[in-house]
Amino acid sequence: MNATPNPVTLSASKRNHPYPTPNPVTLSKPAPSRAEGSKRNSQPSTCQRQAGPQPPTSNLTKVFKYTLIDLARNRFVLGYAVLLMILTQGLFMLEDDAMKALLSLVQVVLALVPLITVIFTVVYFYDIQEFTQLLAVQPITRRAILAGQLAALTAALLMAQAIGLGLPLLVHSPSPAALVLSLSGSGLVLVFTAIGALIALAQREKARGVGMALVVWLLFVLVYDAVLLWLMFAFSDYPIEPFIIPFAGLNPIDLARILVMLEIDLSAMMGYSGAIYRNFFGSGMGMLVAGLILLLWVGLPVFTAFRVFRNKDL
Amino acid sequence: MAEPRIEFHDVGKSFGRLWALRQVNCSFMPGEVVMLIGPNASGKTTLIKCLLGLVHPTEGSIHMSGMAIGRDPSYRTAIGYMPQISQFPATLTIAQLLDMMADVRGLAPGEPDDGLVETLGLSPQMDKRLATLSGGTKQKVSAVLALRTRPQVLVMDEPTAGLDPVSASLVLEQAVALRNAGGTVLITSHLMEEVEAMADRVAYLEEGRLRFLLPVQEILARTDAKRLSQALPRLLEDRQLHVPAT
């Protein structure tokens, strides 16, 4: 049975219908304020007469707000917070020495946070693809859409991390090392949200995107260390000091690890390279450089993601 | 004579080596329903996505109300869009989604016409999360979003797919009402009954090219047929047919 209404009825319905005239819109006119909108409320048929695009920041805030509301109820985000809390709490309960627990936690955080962040970001961006399309046909710039979504996603993951990792750390080990671990974890959230967004926007297929995210994570967590180790052995007869610092900057996870290790004062565990790291990153200038490199790791993927999204066919 | 509301000038779109649209020239007037038909992958969706700014044409230009559309999104204030597949943020409620979209369009509370919420029977479900809704209900939400601002241009991609007969009828009636009030309505459809019932003109796309854009009556008259479903195959038999689109 076809759902189509009677042809005659619809064809004949060119008669005057009690439907208000479509809103005439002047394309170039600026957006009205909400107050102006309220004044026009008494004239519903012309409610959009002066409607136009909102300032990008205003639309960014709106996209941010509703995306964050959506994410706040997202099971994955809630699960992430709970998982981090169980792990952190569990490690502190198993170890008598808070510093040892913190050390174990460093390894967990530096592997888990990038993995969960990059995978969730990729999956989330694919899941909201159709909705992003719907937003993109509104009078709103693509820049505002991506900025709002990216900011909300980062905020949600940072909040989950603050609850799951930050709170137990505050209770069990309120120390500078714990603070650096929290900040490094937050830095990694920023970096891997940016990388995840870029992957999701550049790669059309979800399965490929997730695969690529896994490869990126493996490169940073396993392959990079293996390559570094091999290089240090292979070139141990040569003066490789000048190359170790720039090499550290190639991996945000390693950079975060170095910063935490220096704060825990366990750089000795890192052997020869640990001494080089201590000399450089132990200074104020070294910390500043590390911060700048992490910022670069956020900025470059974000910048590229915006360029990709601007020209992308949705 | 009224000015065209939408004009396509030599619009082409390629995805790599594949040309989804080629040299499309046509215009759509205020107060008409144009049904876009054609085989699968003929370029219907790409055509409307070009108009909506979702896809950037490789060549040519599109004008709306006389102004070339580019990256400035302001022209979309005048457009309502109902996509073929409706997916929304899973945990938002219908009410939150409607608020968000009104917010994004800069409308004050109460400004959008939400009578359609009642008409389509969505009122009792306003506080339900979007993830829990059936496909048909999501389509109704999508219809409300497209129609509630009473746009000058309404674009619907397979609007009745997934809708129950009553809701489908209601949504199409709203589209016709918009046309009667001077709006331009573009609908893609595979259902000939739907096309015949609603269309003022029919645009036929094939392999990315617009083969014809003709009034329904003219199609019937040319082919001496009583129904569009009979007329179209006859019309398409004439491989030379390429009626300039106006």
Boltz contact constraints between the chains, C-beta under 6 A:
constraints:
  - contact:
      token1: [A, 2]
      token2: [B, 193]
      max_distance: 6.0
  - contact:
      token1: [A, 3]
      token2: [B, 160]
      max_distance: 6.0
  - contact:
      token1: [A, 3]
      token2: [B, 165]
      max_distance: 6.0
  - contact:
      token1: [A, 3]
      token2: [B, 168]
      max_distance: 6.0
  - contact:
      token1: [A, 4]
      token2: [B, 193]
      max_distance: 6.0
  - contact:
      token1: [A, 4]
      token2: [B, 194]
      max_distance: 6.0
  - contact:
      token1: [A, 4]
      token2: [B, 197]
      max_distance: 6.0
  - contact:
      token1: [A, 5]
      token2: [B, 169]
      max_distance: 6.0
  - contact:
      token1: [A, 7]
      token2: [B, 196]
      max_distance: 6.0
  - contact:
      token1: [A, 7]
      token2: [B, 197]
      max_distance: 6.0
  - contact:
      token1: [A, 10]
      token2: [B, 176]
      max_distance: 6.0
  - contact:
      token1: [A, 10]
      token2: [B, 197]
      max_distance: 6.0
  - contact:
      token1: [A, 10]
      token2: [B, 198]
      max_distance: 6.0
  - contact:
      token1: [A, 13]
      token2: [B, 176]
      max_distance: 6.0
  - contact:
      token1: [A, 14]
      token2: [B, 180]
      max_distance: 6.0
  - contact:
      token1: [A, 17]
      token2: [B, 177]
      max_distance: 6.0
  - contact:
      token1: [A, 17]
      token2: [B, 180]
      max_distance: 6.0
  - contact:
      token1: [A, 19]
      token2: [B, 177]
      max_distance: 6.0
  - contact:
      token1: [A, 19]
      token2: [B, 181]
      max_distance: 6.0
  - contact:
      token1: [A, 20]
      token2: [B, 150]
      max_distance: 6.0
  - contact:
      token1: [A, 21]
      token2: [B, 181]
      max_distance: 6.0
  - contact:
      token1: [A, 21]
      token2: [B, 182]
      max_distance: 6.0
  - contact:
      token1: [A, 22]
      token2: [B, 150]
      max_distance: 6.0
  - contact:
      token1: [A, 22]
      token2: [B, 151]
      max_distance: 6.0
  - contact:
      token1: [A, 22]
      token2: [B, 152]
      max_distance: 6.0
  - contact:
      token1: [A, 22]
      token2: [B, 181]
      max_distance: 6.0
  - contact:
      token1: [A, 22]
      token2: [B, 182]
      max_distance: 6.0
  - contact:
      token1: [A, 22]
      token2: [B, 183]
      max_distance: 6.0
  - contact:
      token1: [A, 23]
      token2: [B, 150]
      max_distance: 6.0
  - contact:
      token1: [A, 25]
      token2: [B, 77]
      max_distance: 6.0
  - contact:
      token1: [A, 25]
      token2: [B, 78]
      max_distance: 6.0
  - contact:
      token1: [A, 27]
      token2: [B, 67]
      max_distance: 6.0
  - contact:
      token1: [A, 27]
      token2: [B, 74]
      max_distance: 6.0
  - contact:
      token1: [A, 27]
      token2: [B, 75]
      max_distance: 6.0
  - contact:
      token1: [A, 31]
      token2: [B, 106]
      max_distance: 6.0
  - contact:
      token1: [A, 34]
      token2: [B, 108]
      max_distance: 6.0
  - contact:
      token1: [A, 37]
      token2: [B, 108]
      max_distance: 6.0
  - contact:
      token1: [A, 37]
      token2: [B, 111]
      max_distance: 6.0
  - contact:
      token1: [A, 38]
      token2: [B, 108]
      max_distance: 6.0
  - contact:
      token1: [A, 41]
      token2: [B, 108]
      max_distance: 6.0
  - contact:
      token1: [A, 41]
      token2: [B, 110]
      max_distance: 6.0
  - contact:
      token1: [A, 47]
      token2: [B, 111]
      max_distance: 6.0
  - contact:
      token1: [A, 48]
      token2: [B, 149]
      max_distance: 6.0
  - contact:
      token1: [A, 51]
      token2: [B, 77]
      max_distance: 6.0
  - contact:
      token1: [A, 51]
      token2: [B, 106]
      max_distance: 6.0
  - contact:
      token1: [A, 52]
      token2: [B, 74]
      max_distance: 6.0
  - contact:
      token1: [A, 52]
      token2: [B, 77]
      max_distance: 6.0
  - contact:
      token1: [A, 53]
      token2: [B, 73]
      max_distance: 6.0
  - contact:
      token1: [A, 53]
      token2: [B, 74]
      max_distance: 6.0
  - contact:
      token1: [A, 54]
      token2: [B, 106]
      max_distance: 6.0
  - contact:
      token1: [A, 62]
      token2: [B, 103]
      max_distance: 6.0
  - contact:
      token1: [A, 62]
      token2: [B, 104]
      max_distance: 6.0
  - contact:
      token1: [A, 66]
      token2: [B, 100]
      max_distance: 6.0
  - contact:
      token1: [A, 70]
      token2: [B, 89]
      max_distance: 6.0
  - contact:
      token1: [A, 70]
      token2: [B, 91]
      max_distance: 6.0
  - contact:
      token1: [A, 70]
      token2: [B, 92]
      max_distance: 6.0
  - contact:
      token1: [A, 73]
      token2: [B, 91]
      max_distance: 6.0
  - contact:
      token1: [A, 130]
      token2: [B, 85]
      max_distance: 6.0
  - contact:
      token1: [A, 130]
      token2: [B, 87]
      max_distance: 6.0
  - contact:
      token1: [A, 131]
      token2: [B, 87]
      max_distance: 6.0
  - contact:
      token1: [A, 131]
      token2: [B, 88]
      max_distance: 6.0
  - contact:
      token1: [A, 131]
      token2: [B, 89]
      max_distance: 6.0
  - contact:
      token1: [A, 136]
      token2: [B, 54]
      max_distance: 6.0
  - contact:
      token1: [A, 137]
      token2: [B, 52]
      max_distance: 6.0
  - contact:
      token1: [A, 137]
      token2: [B, 76]
      max_distance: 6.0
  - contact:
      token1: [A, 137]
      token2: [B, 81]
      max_distance: 6.0
  - contact:
      token1: [A, 138]
      token2: [B, 104]
      max_distance: 6.0
  - contact:
      token1: [A, 139]
      token2: [B, 73]
      max_distance: 6.0
  - contact:
      token1: [A, 139]
      token2: [B, 74]
      max_distance: 6.0
  - contact:
      token1: [A, 139]
      token2: [B, 76]
      max_distance: 6.0
  - contact:
      token1: [A, 139]
      token2: [B, 77]
      max_distance: 6.0
  - contact:
      token1: [A, 140]
      token2: [B, 73]
      max_distance: 6.0
  - contact:
      token1: [A, 140]
      token2: [B, 104]
      max_distance: 6.0
  - contact:
      token1: [A, 141]
      token2: [B, 73]
      max_distance: 6.0
  - contact:
      token1: [A, 313]
      token2: [B, 55]
      max_distance: 6.0
  - contact:
      token1: [A, 314]
      token2: [B, 54]
      max_distance: 6.0
